[in-house]
Amino acid sequence: MINALTEKVTLKIVSSRGHDEITDSAVNVLERMKSECEENGKWAYLNGQQTSVDSISLDDLLAAEDLTLTNALVGG
């Protein structure tokens, strides 16, 4: 748990305006990912694979090479 508080991870949040990158502790990034997905309908991708934000652990974040949130995609 100490690594999750001190080790930094980078989260890319993609929107229609471009993207933002946030570098923070794994604990804070996981909290941000959950709020973005719940409040703004973002989709979470871990190393390019879409995944439920509820299934992502702190260990997953620390081991990940790429963390991305995108707007939900609508096909038609």
C-alpha positions in Angstrom: 0.0 0.0 0.0 2.9 2.3 0.6 3.9 2.2 -3.1 0.3 3.2 -4.0 0.6 6.3 -1.8 4.1 7.4 -3.0 4.6 6.0 -6.5 3.3 8.2 -9.3 1.3 7.0 -12.3 0.1 9.0 -15.3 -3.6 9.0 -16.4 -4.6 10.3 -19.9 -8.1 11.7 -20.1 -9.4 12.1 -23.6 -12.2 14.5 -24.5 -13.6 16.3 -27.5 -11.2 19.1 -26.7 -8.1 16.9 -26.8 -6.6 15.3 -23.8 -5.1 16.0 -20.4 -2.5 14.0 -18.5 -2.5 13.8 -14.8 0.4 12.4 -12.8 -0.4 11.6 -9.2 -0.3 8.8 -6.7 -2.0 5.5 -7.7 -4.5 6.1 -4.9 -5.5 9.5 -6.2 -5.5 8.3 -9.8 -7.8 5.4 -9.0 -10.2 7.8 -7.2 -10.2 10.1 -10.2 -10.8 7.3 -12.6 -13.8 6.1 -10.6 -15.3 9.6 -10.4 -14.8 10.3 -14.1 -16.4 7.0 -15.1 -19.4 7.4 -12.7 -20.0 11.1 -13.1 -19.0 11.7 -16.7 -19.6 8.3 -18.3 -15.9 7.8 -19.3 -14.6 4.4 -20.3 -11.5 3.1 -18.7 -8.6 1.4 -20.7 -5.7 -0.3 -19.0 -2.9 -1.0 -21.4 -5.3 -0.5 -24.4 -7.9 -3.0 -23.1 -11.3 -1.7 -22.0 -12.0 -2.7 -18.5 -14.5 -1.9 -15.7 -13.0 0.7 -13.4 -14.4 -1.3 -10.5 -12.1 -4.2 -11.4 -8.9 -2.1 -11.4 -6.7 -2.5 -8.4 -3.9 -0.3 -7.1 -1.5 -3.1 -8.1 -2.9 -2.9 -11.7 -2.3 0.8 -11.8 1.3 0.5 -10.6 2.0 -2.2 -13.2 0.2 -0.5 -16.1 2.1 1.1 -18.9 -0.9 3.0 -20.2 -4.0 4.3 -18.4 -6.6 6.1 -20.5 -10.1 7.4 -20.0 -12.2 8.2 -23.1 -15.7 9.4 -23.8 -18.1 6.6 -24.3 -18.3 5.5 -28.0 -21.6 5.2 -29.7 -21.9 3.1 -32.8 -24.6 3.4 -35.3 
